[in-house]
Amino acid sequence: MTVIPDSVVQALADEGFAATDIEGLTISANDVRRAGFCASGMRAWLGEHDLSLNAIVEGTMPAEDLAATGDAYAVKVIVARLKRGL
């Protein structure tokens, strides 16, 4: 079970979403771009958090893995994905 920090749960709530909304949600490189981030920054950030670039490129990165970082960058990407819809 992935632990999502309270700060991320609150940030999602501030955007009108619940932590349960990200269960089973996947993130892609397009979601990262939609959130306003560039590919080179994404690569560096993923490396800092020991997350898979391939999973992002393939669109199979679990949103829970990003949320577990507790990082505001991750929250912005997840919110962009949630606003896009399931």
N, CA, C and O atoms as CSV, one atom per row, in Angstrom:
chain,resi,resn,atom,element,x,y,z
A,1,MET,N,N,0.842,-1.188,0.000
A,1,MET,CA,C,0.000,0.000,0.000
A,1,MET,C,C,0.885,1.247,0.000
A,1,MET,O,O,1.811,1.369,0.801
A,2,THR,N,N,0.587,2.147,-0.892
A,2,THR,CA,C,1.331,3.386,-1.002
A,2,THR,C,C,0.800,4.397,0.008
A,2,THR,O,O,-0.408,4.603,0.122
A,3,VAL,N,N,1.709,5.016,0.729
A,3,VAL,CA,C,1.324,6.032,1.709
A,3,VAL,C,C,1.372,7.401,1.041
A,3,VAL,O,O,2.404,7.816,0.513
A,4,ILE,N,N,0.255,8.082,1.074
A,4,ILE,CA,C,0.174,9.416,0.492
A,4,ILE,C,C,0.220,10.429,1.631
A,4,ILE,O,O,-0.624,10.394,2.527
A,5,PRO,N,N,1.197,11.326,1.604
A,5,PRO,CA,C,1.337,12.307,2.683
A,5,PRO,C,C,0.090,13.178,2.853
A,5,PRO,O,O,-0.617,13.471,1.889
A,6,ASP,N,N,-0.156,13.576,4.076
A,6,ASP,CA,C,-1.309,14.429,4.374
A,6,ASP,C,C,-1.282,15.714,3.552
A,6,ASP,O,O,-2.331,16.222,3.155
A,7,SER,N,N,-0.085,16.240,3.297
A,7,SER,CA,C,0.019,17.481,2.524
A,7,SER,C,C,-0.524,17.296,1.104
A,7,SER,O,O,-1.112,18.217,0.537
A,8,VAL,N,N,-0.328,16.114,0.536
A,8,VAL,CA,C,-0.839,15.821,-0.804
A,8,VAL,C,C,-2.349,15.636,-0.757
A,8,VAL,O,O,-3.068,16.127,-1.626
A,9,VAL,N,N,-2.824,14.929,0.256
A,9,VAL,CA,C,-4.273,14.750,0.418
A,9,VAL,C,C,-4.948,16.115,0.521
A,9,VAL,O,O,-5.989,16.342,-0.094
A,10,GLN,N,N,-4.354,17.027,1.301
A,10,GLN,CA,C,-4.920,18.369,1.459
A,10,GLN,C,C,-4.854,19.153,0.156
A,10,GLN,O,O,-5.807,19.846,-0.202
A,11,ALA,N,N,-3.739,19.049,-0.553
A,11,ALA,CA,C,-3.601,19.762,-1.828
A,11,ALA,C,C,-4.630,19.270,-2.842
A,11,ALA,O,O,-5.194,20.066,-3.593
A,12,LEU,N,N,-4.875,17.969,-2.865
A,12,LEU,CA,C,-5.914,17.426,-3.749
A,12,LEU,C,C,-7.283,17.949,-3.343
A,12,LEU,O,O,-8.084,18.330,-4.197
A,13,ALA,N,N,-7.553,17.969,-2.040
A,13,ALA,CA,C,-8.838,18.467,-1.535
A,13,ALA,C,C,-9.027,19.939,-1.908
A,13,ALA,O,O,-10.129,20.363,-2.256
A,14,ASP,N,N,-7.947,20.707,-1.831
A,14,ASP,CA,C,-8.014,22.122,-2.199
A,14,ASP,C,C,-8.415,22.313,-3.659
A,14,ASP,O,O,-8.969,23.348,-4.030
A,15,GLU,N,N,-8.130,21.305,-4.482
A,15,GLU,CA,C,-8.480,21.342,-5.906
A,15,GLU,C,C,-9.813,20.652,-6.195
A,15,GLU,O,O,-10.232,20.560,-7.349
A,16,GLY,N,N,-10.479,20.167,-5.138
A,16,GLY,CA,C,-11.793,19.535,-5.307
A,16,GLY,C,C,-11.746,18.033,-5.525
A,16,GLY,O,O,-12.726,17.441,-5.976
A,17,PHE,N,N,-10.612,17.409,-5.209
A,17,PHE,CA,C,-10.453,15.975,-5.406
A,17,PHE,C,C,-10.148,15.284,-4.089
A,17,PHE,O,O,-9.697,15.916,-3.134
A,18,ALA,N,N,-10.397,13.983,-4.044
A,18,ALA,CA,C,-10.086,13.167,-2.867
A,18,ALA,C,C,-8.939,12.230,-3.214
A,18,ALA,O,O,-8.696,11.934,-4.384
A,19,ALA,N,N,-8.248,11.772,-2.199
A,19,ALA,CA,C,-7.142,10.830,-2.415
A,19,ALA,C,C,-7.635,9.588,-3.139
A,19,ALA,O,O,-6.890,8.995,-3.919
A,20,THR,N,N,-8.861,9.189,-2.896
A,20,THR,CA,C,-9.405,8.001,-3.559
A,20,THR,C,C,-9.569,8.206,-5.066
A,20,THR,O,O,-9.668,7.236,-5.817
A,21,ASP,N,N,-9.596,9.459,-5.507
A,21,ASP,CA,C,-9.733,9.738,-6.941
A,21,ASP,C,C,-8.516,9.309,-7.741
A,21,ASP,O,O,-8.604,9.145,-8.958
A,22,ILE,N,N,-7.377,9.122,-7.076
A,22,ILE,CA,C,-6.174,8.751,-7.821
A,22,ILE,C,C,-5.925,7.248,-7.837
A,22,ILE,O,O,-4.978,6.785,-8.475
A,23,GLU,N,N,-6.757,6.486,-7.148
A,23,GLU,CA,C,-6.599,5.026,-7.147
A,23,GLU,C,C,-6.786,4.494,-8.559
A,23,GLU,O,O,-7.825,4.718,-9.181
A,24,GLY,N,N,-5.786,3.794,-9.062
A,24,GLY,CA,C,-5.854,3.217,-10.405
A,24,GLY,C,C,-5.581,4.200,-11.527
A,24,GLY,O,O,-5.584,3.815,-12.697
A,25,LEU,N,N,-5.346,5.462,-11.196
A,25,LEU,CA,C,-5.080,6.489,-12.191
A,25,LEU,C,C,-3.623,6.390,-12.646
A,25,LEU,O,O,-2.726,6.206,-11.824
A,26,THR,N,N,-3.390,6.511,-13.945
A,26,THR,CA,C,-2.024,6.478,-14.458
A,26,THR,C,C,-1.662,7.834,-15.057
A,26,THR,O,O,-2.519,8.597,-15.502
A,27,ILE,N,N,-0.367,8.097,-15.049
A,27,ILE,CA,C,0.164,9.379,-15.510
A,27,ILE,C,C,1.072,9.131,-16.712
A,27,ILE,O,O,1.821,8.155,-16.752
A,28,SER,N,N,0.992,10.027,-17.685
A,28,SER,CA,C,1.830,9.924,-18.881
A,28,SER,C,C,2.671,11.188,-19.048
A,28,SER,O,O,2.484,12.176,-18.337
A,29,ALA,N,N,3.587,11.136,-19.988
A,29,ALA,CA,C,4.400,12.309,-20.310
A,29,ALA,C,C,3.512,13.462,-20.780
A,29,ALA,O,O,3.814,14.624,-20.512
A,30,ASN,N,N,2.431,13.151,-21.470
A,30,ASN,CA,C,1.506,14.197,-21.904
A,30,ASN,C,C,0.886,14.916,-20.714
A,30,ASN,O,O,0.668,16.127,-20.764
A,31,ASP,N,N,0.604,14.181,-19.647
A,31,ASP,CA,C,0.060,14.810,-18.443
A,31,ASP,C,C,1.076,15.766,-17.831
A,31,ASP,O,O,0.721,16.835,-17.333
A,32,VAL,N,N,2.335,15.371,-17.873
A,32,VAL,CA,C,3.404,16.228,-17.353
A,32,VAL,C,C,3.462,17.511,-18.172
A,32,VAL,O,O,3.574,18.602,-17.612
A,33,ARG,N,N,3.388,17.386,-19.483
A,33,ARG,CA,C,3.409,18.565,-20.348
A,33,ARG,C,C,2.179,19.444,-20.120
A,33,ARG,O,O,2.291,20.669,-20.075
A,34,ARG,N,N,1.012,18.826,-19.978
A,34,ARG,CA,C,-0.215,19.585,-19.727
A,34,ARG,C,C,-0.129,20.390,-18.427
A,34,ARG,O,O,-0.746,21.447,-18.290
A,35,ALA,N,N,0.642,19.868,-17.488
A,35,ALA,CA,C,0.823,20.572,-16.210
A,35,ALA,C,C,1.818,21.721,-16.337
A,35,ALA,O,O,2.013,22.487,-15.393
A,36,GLY,N,N,2.450,21.838,-17.511
A,36,GLY,CA,C,3.346,22.957,-17.765
A,36,GLY,C,C,4.818,22.662,-17.550
A,36,GLY,O,O,5.628,23.585,-17.465
A,37,PHE,N,N,5.176,21.391,-17.462
A,37,PHE,CA,C,6.565,21.017,-17.224
A,37,PHE,C,C,7.202,20.462,-18.495
A,37,PHE,O,O,6.524,19.897,-19.352
A,38,CYS,N,N,8.513,20.634,-18.597
A,38,CYS,CA,C,9.244,20.192,-19.784
A,38,CYS,C,C,9.826,18.792,-19.589
A,38,CYS,O,O,9.927,18.291,-18.470
A,39,ALA,N,N,10.204,18.180,-20.704
A,39,ALA,CA,C,10.730,16.813,-20.680
A,39,ALA,C,C,12.040,16.709,-19.905
A,39,ALA,O,O,12.236,15.757,-19.149
A,40,SER,N,N,12.931,17.667,-20.083
A,40,SER,CA,C,14.222,17.571,-19.383
A,40,SER,C,C,14.040,17.719,-17.875
A,40,SER,O,O,14.694,17.024,-17.098
A,41,GLY,N,N,13.166,18.612,-17.467
A,41,GLY,CA,C,12.879,18.757,-16.040
A,41,GLY,C,C,12.213,17.514,-15.476
A,41,GLY,O,O,12.478,17.108,-14.345
A,42,MET,N,N,11.342,16.918,-16.284
A,42,MET,CA,C,10.660,15.694,-15.866
A,42,MET,C,C,11.673,14.578,-15.635
A,42,MET,O,O,11.592,13.858,-14.640
A,43,ARG,N,N,12.610,14.437,-16.540
A,43,ARG,CA,C,13.640,13.393,-16.399
A,43,ARG,C,C,14.432,13.581,-15.109
A,43,ARG,O,O,14.656,12.632,-14.358
A,44,ALA,N,N,14.849,14.812,-14.867
A,44,ALA,CA,C,15.635,15.104,-13.665
A,44,ALA,C,C,14.818,14.828,-12.408
A,44,ALA,O,O,15.316,14.218,-11.461
A,45,TRP,N,N,13.575,15.271,-12.400
A,45,TRP,CA,C,12.717,15.084,-11.226
A,45,TRP,C,C,12.474,13.607,-10.957
A,45,TRP,O,O,12.556,13.160,-9.813
A,46,LEU,N,N,12.176,12.852,-12.002
A,46,LEU,CA,C,11.950,11.409,-11.835
A,46,LEU,C,C,13.194,10.741,-11.265
A,46,LEU,O,O,13.096,9.885,-10.387
A,47,GLY,N,N,14.364,11.132,-11.766
A,47,GLY,CA,C,15.610,10.574,-11.263
A,47,GLY,C,C,15.827,10.889,-9.792
A,47,GLY,O,O,16.277,10.030,-9.032
A,48,GLU,N,N,15.514,12.101,-9.388
A,48,GLU,CA,C,15.658,12.499,-7.981
A,48,GLU,C,C,14.782,11.659,-7.058
A,48,GLU,O,O,15.125,11.438,-5.896
A,49,HIS,N,N,13.659,11.197,-7.575
A,49,HIS,CA,C,12.705,10.440,-6.764
A,49,HIS,C,C,12.729,8.944,-7.076
A,49,HIS,O,O,11.873,8.191,-6.609
A,50,ASP,N,N,13.703,8.525,-7.859
A,50,ASP,CA,C,13.872,7.122,-8.220
A,50,ASP,C,C,12.596,6.531,-8.830
A,50,ASP,O,O,12.181,5.423,-8.491
A,51,LEU,N,N,11.988,7.301,-9.737
A,51,LEU,CA,C,10.788,6.866,-10.441
A,51,LEU,C,C,11.149,6.587,-11.898
A,51,LEU,O,O,12.128,7.127,-12.414
A,52,SER,N,N,10.373,5.760,-12.546
A,52,SER,CA,C,10.663,5.264,-13.884
A,52,SER,C,C,10.263,6.234,-14.997
A,52,SER,O,O,9.094,6.592,-15.139
A,53,LEU,N,N,11.249,6.645,-15.771
A,53,LEU,CA,C,10.972,7.445,-16.962
A,53,LEU,C,C,10.155,6.620,-17.954
A,53,LEU,O,O,9.237,7.144,-18.587
A,54,ASN,N,N,10.479,5.349,-18.093
A,54,ASN,CA,C,9.741,4.493,-19.030
A,54,ASN,C,C,8.256,4.429,-18.681
A,54,ASN,O,O,7.411,4.451,-19.576
A,55,ALA,N,N,7.936,4.352,-17.407
A,55,ALA,CA,C,6.529,4.288,-17.007
A,55,ALA,C,C,5.787,5.558,-17.408
A,55,ALA,O,O,4.635,5.494,-17.837
A,56,ILE,N,N,6.434,6.705,-17.273
A,56,ILE,CA,C,5.812,7.973,-17.685
A,56,ILE,C,C,5.631,7.993,-19.200
A,56,ILE,O,O,4.560,8.344,-19.694
A,57,VAL,N,N,6.662,7.622,-19.929
A,57,VAL,CA,C,6.601,7.624,-21.395
A,57,VAL,C,C,5.517,6.665,-21.885
A,57,VAL,O,O,4.793,6.980,-22.829
A,58,GLU,N,N,5.401,5.506,-21.255
A,58,GLU,CA,C,4.400,4.515,-21.642
A,58,GLU,C,C,3.003,4.837,-21.103
A,58,GLU,O,O,2.024,4.197,-21.488
A,59,GLY,N,N,2.913,5.826,-20.217
A,59,GLY,CA,C,1.609,6.207,-19.656
A,59,GLY,C,C,1.111,5.251,-18.596
A,59,GLY,O,O,-0.094,5.130,-18.373
A,60,THR,N,N,2.045,4.566,-17.936
A,60,THR,CA,C,1.649,3.563,-16.935
A,60,THR,C,C,2.107,3.907,-15.520
A,60,THR,O,O,2.051,3.051,-14.637
A,61,MET,N,N,2.556,5.137,-15.285
A,61,MET,CA,C,3.017,5.538,-13.955
A,61,MET,C,C,1.804,5.693,-13.028
A,61,MET,O,O,0.936,6.526,-13.289
A,62,PRO,N,N,1.736,4.912,-11.964
A,62,PRO,CA,C,0.625,5.074,-11.020
A,62,PRO,C,C,0.669,6.456,-10.363
A,62,PRO,O,O,1.714,6.884,-9.872
A,63,ALA,N,N,-0.447,7.134,-10.357
A,63,ALA,CA,C,-0.525,8.446,-9.716
A,63,ALA,C,C,-0.151,8.349,-8.243
A,63,ALA,O,O,0.399,9.292,-7.675
A,64,GLU,N,N,-0.447,7.211,-7.625
A,64,GLU,CA,C,-0.108,7.024,-6.211
A,64,GLU,C,C,1.400,7.117,-5.984
A,64,GLU,O,O,1.843,7.617,-4.950
A,65,ASP,N,N,2.194,6.634,-6.956
A,65,ASP,CA,C,3.651,6.703,-6.823
A,65,ASP,C,C,4.125,8.151,-6.832
A,65,ASP,O,O,5.019,8.525,-6.073
A,66,LEU,N,N,3.522,8.961,-7.693
A,66,LEU,CA,C,3.873,10.378,-7.706
A,66,LEU,C,C,3.423,11.047,-6.415
A,66,LEU,O,O,4.174,11.813,-5.811
A,67,ALA,N,N,2.205,10.757,-5.997
A,67,ALA,CA,C,1.669,11.366,-4.777
A,67,ALA,C,C,2.514,11.030,-3.564
A,67,ALA,O,O,2.675,11.862,-2.671
A,68,ALA,N,N,3.053,9.829,-3.520
A,68,ALA,CA,C,3.856,9.388,-2.373
A,68,ALA,C,C,5.114,10.222,-2.179
A,68,ALA,O,O,5.687,10.232,-1.090
A,69,THR,N,N,5.553,10.927,-3.234
A,69,THR,CA,C,6.739,11.771,-3.094
A,69,THR,C,C,6.463,12.977,-2.200
A,69,THR,O,O,7.388,13.538,-1.612
A,70,GLY,N,N,5.208,13.373,-2.096
A,70,GLY,CA,C,4.849,14.544,-1.301
A,70,GLY,C,C,5.208,15.859,-1.964
A,70,GLY,O,O,5.114,16.918,-1.344
A,71,ASP,N,N,5.615,15.796,-3.203
A,71,ASP,CA,C,6.137,16.949,-3.916
A,71,ASP,C,C,5.026,17.744,-4.603
A,71,ASP,O,O,4.092,17.165,-5.156
A,72,ALA,N,N,5.134,19.075,-4.563
A,72,ALA,CA,C,4.139,19.936,-5.197
A,72,ALA,C,C,4.102,19.733,-6.712
A,72,ALA,O,O,3.042,19.866,-7.325
A,73,TYR,N,N,5.245,19.414,-7.321
A,73,TYR,CA,C,5.316,19.108,-8.753
A,73,TYR,C,C,4.378,17.934,-9.053
A,73,TYR,O,O,3.594,17.978,-10.001
A,74,ALA,N,N,4.473,16.905,-8.244
A,74,ALA,CA,C,3.642,15.714,-8.439
A,74,ALA,C,C,2.167,16.060,-8.324
A,74,ALA,O,O,1.350,15.589,-9.115
A,75,VAL,N,N,1.829,16.876,-7.345
A,75,VAL,CA,C,0.425,17.264,-7.149
A,75,VAL,C,C,-0.083,18.002,-8.377
A,75,VAL,O,O,-1.196,17.746,-8.837
A,76,LYS,N,N,0.714,18.909,-8.909
A,76,LYS,CA,C,0.286,19.669,-10.082
A,76,LYS,C,C,0.023,18.741,-11.269
A,76,LYS,O,O,-0.957,18.920,-11.993
A,77,VAL,N,N,0.884,17.767,-11.467
A,77,VAL,CA,C,0.709,16.814,-12.560
A,77,VAL,C,C,-0.546,15.963,-12.331
A,77,VAL,O,O,-1.328,15.752,-13.259
A,78,ILE,N,N,-0.738,15.482,-11.121
A,78,ILE,CA,C,-1.907,14.654,-10.809
A,78,ILE,C,C,-3.198,15.449,-11.001
A,78,ILE,O,O,-4.168,14.937,-11.559
A,79,VAL,N,N,-3.209,16.683,-10.544
A,79,VAL,CA,C,-4.408,17.518,-10.699
A,79,VAL,C,C,-4.690,17.760,-12.176
A,79,VAL,O,O,-5.847,17.722,-12.594
A,80,ALA,N,N,-3.658,18.006,-12.969
A,80,ALA,CA,C,-3.860,18.187,-14.407
A,80,ALA,C,C,-4.489,16.939,-15.011
A,80,ALA,O,O,-5.387,17.031,-15.848
A,81,ARG,N,N,-4.019,15.784,-14.586
A,81,ARG,CA,C,-4.570,14.512,-15.085
A,81,ARG,C,C,-6.019,14.336,-14.649
A,81,ARG,O,O,-6.864,13.931,-15.447
A,82,LEU,N,N,-6.307,14.638,-13.389
A,82,LEU,CA,C,-7.678,14.498,-12.887
A,82,LEU,C,C,-8.627,15.446,-13.619
A,82,LEU,O,O,-9.768,15.085,-13.905
A,83,LYS,N,N,-8.168,16.632,-13.915
A,83,LYS,CA,C,-9.011,17.589,-14.628
A,83,LYS,C,C,-9.274,17.163,-16.063
A,83,LYS,O,O,-10.276,17.552,-16.663
A,84,ARG,N,N,-8.361,16.354,-16.613
A,84,ARG,CA,C,-8.543,15.814,-17.961
A,84,ARG,C,C,-9.630,14.744,-17.982
A,84,ARG,O,O,-10.267,14.500,-19.007
A,85,GLY,N,N,-9.825,14.116,-16.833
A,85,GLY,CA,C,-10.843,13.077,-16.734
A,85,GLY,C,C,-10.244,11.689,-16.801
A,85,GLY,O,O,-9.067,11.514,-17.117
A,86,LEU,N,N,-11.064,10.717,-16.500
A,86,LEU,CA,C,-10.628,9.325,-16.490
A,86,LEU,C,C,-10.796,8.770,-17.878
A,86,LEU,O,O,-10.491,7.602,-18.118
